[in-house]
Amino acid sequence: MINANKTMSLAIMSGKGGVGKTNLSLNLSYALNTGGNSLLLMDCDLGLANLDVLLGISPESNMQDLLISGARPSDIVIPIEKGRRFDILPAASGVPELVEMDEDMQEMLFSKITDLVGSYQFLVLDLGAGINGTVLSFAAMVHSRIVVITPEPTSLTDSYALIKVLNSQHGVSDFHIVVNQASSAKEANETFNRLNMACEKFLNIQLKNMGFVRYDPNVTEAVRRQIPFIKFAPKSDASRDILNIAVKIQKIRMDNMAKLAEQPIIKKFPILAD
């Protein structure tokens, strides 16, 4: 059995920066962990890491030490919720050689953390924005992908480009969409439909609507205080929305337990049920 713990790997990405992707990755991970799932969140924005900033922590070691200094994964992982097994693997910031990782470095990274990630129920990768080679490779290796968009036209354009390149270069056609910073459910659905129509027409890809997170002033305040908004304001609109998305992701894992058990946690061409 390849994946004894039935770990589901999930990449969260965006076509452009500034859409709240990292904040969503952190809070979605908290929501999944609150639901009883052990989880490892990897900061894979290898050039501009900032998960540690959102949490107000200063890691003594990071992924650069794992790849270059020979550190062990257990030396780097930071427990966030010790009693519930929610850990973070921090990345380095401002290290250009990590932004464009070649295949050998990617293989070395995942070979070093294979045993570690297999002890969790979820592996969440917070990828960098855009379409550089490392982002594309990581996105193609996981079981499932979430593309974070906002109602802004530039977000839709760049997200379409990300989906197009992943489809043409890596054969990926399975994408879940989360609309962030939406003013209402109506705006979120209209935003999703615009992107979905373009992907259906020009790429023959049908996107999956994972849900939305409403604009919420509590999110901004939580970032200032370096506290995840789901902890800062658990009954806020944004927190309720993120919990709804977490429930859907848990269902995907449960519906695909048999497939997950037969597949490696990190693989080239993921195929999961709707």
Buried (B, 14 or more C-beta within 10 A) or exposed (E): EEBEBBBBBBBBBBBBBEBBBBBBBBBBBBBBBBBEBBBBBBBBBBBBBBBBEBBEBEBEBBBBBBBEEEBEBEEBBBEBBEEBBBBBBBBBBEBEBBBEBEEEBBEBBBEBBEEBBBEBBBBBBBBBBBBBBBBBBBBBBBBBBBBBBBBBEEBBBBBBBBBBBBBEEBEBBBBBBBBBBBEEEEBBBEBBEBBBEBBEEEBEBEBBBBBBBBBBEBBEBBBEEEBBBBBBBBEBBBBBBBBBBBEBBBEBBEEBEEBBBEBBBBBEEBEBEE
